[in-house]
Amino acid sequence: MLKAKKQNMHNEGFIPLSIPSIDEETIEEVAKVLRSGWLTTGSINERFERALADYMGAPLVMTTTSGTAGIHLAIVASGIEPGSEIITTPFTFVATANAIVHAGCVPVFADVDLNTLNISPKAIEDKITSKTKAIMPVHYAGVPVDMDAVYKIAASHNLRVIEDSAHAFGSSYKGKKIGSFGDIQVFSFHPIKNITTGEGGCVVFRNEQEADLFAQMRFHGINRSIWDRFKKQSGRLDYDVVCPGYKLNMSDIQSVIGLYQLKRANEMNNRRREISAKYSSAFENWDKVFVPDKALYDFTRSGHLFPVLIDLKKTSLSRDEIIARLKEHNIGSIAYYYPVHLFTYYREKFGYKLNDFPEAEDAGCRVICLPVYPDMTDDQQDFVIATFKKILKE
């Protein structure tokens, strides 16, 4: 079991929603990189990409500066043309939809299943048109989407599948790790995620040409990496620009953090699952909340988040009042997520409106995510559970 470390928070008594677990060995290795004279993308980044591929059982892994950048570049690298429609969930962080827009495509939302808060395969079917070119499921809170159903739909309509797997590092679907099968998967290494590189992300490809194009686009469209040109013995300084790329490459500083996070990934994920299981047990048969992890297929959650849906008919408090009360007791919680289609930009640009996706809107009014992180102690969790129950009984 993971030993809890002292929290280095501004308020030492505060229990945050999440905090990264960084050990002293990682800090020492970052210092070595800082002293090395090579800070940008280099040999350590190459090692990190290979280690990620080995961990996930994935063929080709490309790192980048964020999961958002990964989604954007994955859409472009996969050959999806501007103006195409991509079906995704409204119950996600806005980055999912924003990346679709930045790629010049149209986000088409499909409602969710309240049992998991994941996109409903039936709802996907209803949204397919002649302009649809891809499906982008989001594995909300690390509970996998029903991928057999999604890939069956994709195959019958000749669609690509780009999985927003930001929450799903370490999740498994029917015994297979997310990232080890399918089309394209995009992961996030933001500090709140299951492993972190400070900021960052990666994309899993199965097509070498698409992976090569992604690698070029993440660094100005240049056809050879900076490490290949400047440090490898076989490197040459000449290069060509094959597309108008971006500046979205991961540094060796970030990569060394990722390498040492990866060494502890199973340990940290197991601790997250322990915490999630304890919450689930504490709230079992409690009529004031519903835990949306009721998938009808075999899965292993990553333990990224622990969401609950409040039964607002059985409490006098609103969801936001409950969050405020938790904060008064030094407990961090959050409403993940407000449905994307109700934000001003998506209303005005695409004409979405209230009642378009009733299940997602219902969840958006009732969801609260409680603290989950590897260094959370049993005593802290007991306090969260007791306080949460007390607030809902008031």
Summary of the structure (lengths in Angstrom):
residues: 394
radius of gyration: 21.3
end to end distance: 35.0
largest distance: 69.8
contacts: 1360
relative contact order: 0.17
helix: 41%
strand: 16%
